[in-house]
């Protein structure tokens, strides 16, 4: 039996102590060997590129964007911080999506600096991070699995723009 097939069979039976990160690495290696595109699929119903806007008053921004532009919050995707404040929100209008959050590692208040970030869905997020690092990107958040099913990292480009690159892992 080929090594690739053995790996796949082991992945189907995770109770034998198989490490899922090994399967992710093998997927990246195999896709690279066949010349597959670095751009992978975004989750169903999610655009490939998503603006992330920083607001000092996230609840006020949600209310205003609803009232002024007709955006609708995806309430199921709201994330609260331990102190009860909104750490992440998503709003949609038609087939467009934006993310909102307070000033943080993701960006400063619009009053003081960078106030937006772009999120892009790709394949091979770890390899992509190393490529960005080698090209001079400042890595703000190293690649890490997130509880909502993405593996992502954050980088700053030479002009100071913030970028999230994410890969759907489950």
Secondary structure, DSSP 8 states (H G I E B T S, - for coil): --HHHHHHHHHH-GGG---HHHHHHHHHHHHHHTT--S-----TT--SEEEEEE-SSHHHHHHHHHHHH--EE-GGG-EE-TTS-EEEEEEEETTEEEEEE-SBTTB--TTTS--EEEEEE-S-HHHHHHHHHHTT-EEEEEEEE-TTSEEEEEEE-TT--EEEEEEE--
